[in-house]
């Protein structure tokens, strides 16, 4: 996920240098924001379905996973 966020930041920088119209830049930033939210929602939903042994593999306790899965998608 970090790579996707880095690429989107780099892409925004490139688009901003090209002098896009303000409305187009706002639309791109909105699309990036919605994409981040969708990724968070999908990964937190998947985290909630993991078995305890899978959580141990990624270094989380079931309580930590439950807390993270319960967070709203707009919270980083």
C-alpha positions in Angstrom: 0.0 0.0 0.0 2.9 2.4 0.7 4.1 2.0 -2.8 0.7 2.9 -4.2 0.5 6.0 -2.0 4.0 7.1 -3.0 3.3 6.6 -6.7 0.1 8.7 -6.4 2.0 11.5 -4.7 4.7 11.4 -7.4 2.0 11.4 -10.1 0.3 14.4 -8.5 3.6 16.3 -8.5 4.1 15.6 -12.2 0.5 16.6 -13.0 0.9 19.8 -11.0 4.1 20.7 -12.9 2.3 20.5 -16.3 -0.1 23.3 -15.3 -3.4 21.4 -15.3 -6.6 23.4 -14.9 -7.6 23.7 -11.2 -10.7 21.6 -11.7 -8.7 18.8 -13.2 -6.2 18.8 -10.4 -9.0 18.8 -7.8 -10.6 15.8 -9.6 -7.3 13.9 -9.6 -6.8 14.6 -5.9 -10.3 13.5 -5.2 -9.8 10.2 -7.1 -6.6 9.6 -5.1 -8.4 10.2 -1.8 -11.2 7.8 -2.8 -8.7 5.2 -3.9 -6.9 5.4 -0.5 -10.2 5.0 1.3 -11.2 2.0 -0.8 -7.8 0.3 -0.1 -8.2 0.9 3.6 -11.8 -0.4 3.6 -10.8 -3.6 1.7 -7.7 -4.4 3.8 -9.5 -3.8 7.1 -12.3 -6.0 6.0 -9.9 -8.7 5.0 -8.0 -8.3 8.3 -11.2 -9.0 10.2 -11.5 -12.4 8.5 -8.0 -13.7 9.3 -7.5 -16.7 11.6 -5.4 -16.3 14.8 -2.5 -18.3 13.3 -2.5 -15.9 10.3 -2.5 -12.9 12.6 0.5 -14.3 14.4 2.3 -14.6 11.1 1.9 -10.9 10.5 2.7 -10.0 14.1 -0.7 -9.0 15.4 -2.8 -10.2 18.2 -6.5 -10.8 17.6 -7.3 -7.7 19.8 -5.1 -5.5 17.7 -6.6 -6.8 14.5 -10.1 -6.3 15.8 -9.3 -2.7 16.8 -7.8 -2.0 13.4 -10.6 -3.6 11.5 -13.2 -1.5 13.5 -11.6 1.8 12.4 -13.4 3.9 9.9 -11.9 3.9 6.4 -11.2 7.6 6.4 -9.0 7.2 9.5 -5.4 6.6 8.5 
